Amino acid sequence: MGLEMPAGEALRLASTPIVAVAQEGRLVGLVRRAALEAAAPTAPLGGIMEPPVFARAEDPLDAVGALAAGLGGGPVPVVDADGRLCGLITPADAETLDQP
């Protein structure tokens, strides 16, 4: 979701407790569902976002759990070496992928 997207629209589209905010494909911030619910529906995400917390694509999967805990158990954004948003990984995804 982009910096200018209204909080009301982001809330309607959000399916997770954390919304990644990207600009030109790069992760620039996060917005928690609680912040979306508290914001005016027309407030742009750029005005209510917090600094990004993320894992890098090459990070070990066990690092995701600690990051997710800091995000209230929500999904962790994953970025590539250039800071481009690759996706989101949940703690359950990390556990499943980490098994032989």
N, C-alpha and C positions, 0 to 999 in steps of 0.2 A: 504494500500500500504506500502511496506517495505522501510527501510532506503536506500537500494542500488538500488531501482528502478530508472531508468533514467527519468529525467524530461519530455523528449519527449514522453515516453510511458505513464507516468502518465497523461500528458495533453490529450493524445488521449483517455484515459479511463475515465477521470474525467467528471462527469455530473453535478457537483455542483461547486460553487465558492470557496469552501474550500475542501481540501483533507486531510483526517486524515492519519497520518503516525504511523504505529504500528510495534512493535518488540515483537515477541513471544506472540502476542495477546494483548499486553499492549500499550496504547496510549503513544507515545513519542514526538509527535509534530504535527504541522499543516503546510500546504503549501497553500497559496492563489493562485488562478488561475493566477493572474497578475505575481506572482513570477515564476510560471511554464512557462508562455509565455516569460518572460525576460531571463530565464536561458538557458544555452547551452543544447541542447537536450540530451547530454550524462551526464549532471550533476546529481549526485545522490541526491535523496530527502533529505537524511540526511544532506547534505551541504547547502540546501536552506530553510529548515524548520525553523519555529519559535516555541517558547514554546507552549505547548498545552493549549487551553482554552476548558473547558468541563463542563458538568453537571453530577452529579451522578444520578444513577437510582432512588434513593430515594428523590431527590430534588423536590420541588414543581414546577409545570409546569409554573407558572408565572415568575420563575427565568430564563427560557429559552429566553424570549424576550430580556432581558438586555444583556445576553451573545451573542445572535444573532446580536444585534445592534453593539456590539463590533467587530463582525466578518463581518460587512458589510451586514447584513441580511442573511448571509449564514447559512447552517445547523450547529447545535451544536453537537459535539460528546458526547455520553453518555457512561460513564464507570460504572462498578460495584464496589463493595467494595474493590476488589483486584486490581483495576485499569485496568481491561480488557475492551477493547472496546466492547460495546454492540450494538451500532448502532449510527445513526444520527437522530436528530429531528429538523424539521424546525419550524419557528414561526407559520406557518399555521397549522402544525400538533399539536402543543401545544395548540393553540386556539380551535381546533376541539375536542381534548381530554379533555379539561378543561370544556367543556359545559356539563350540566346535561343531 
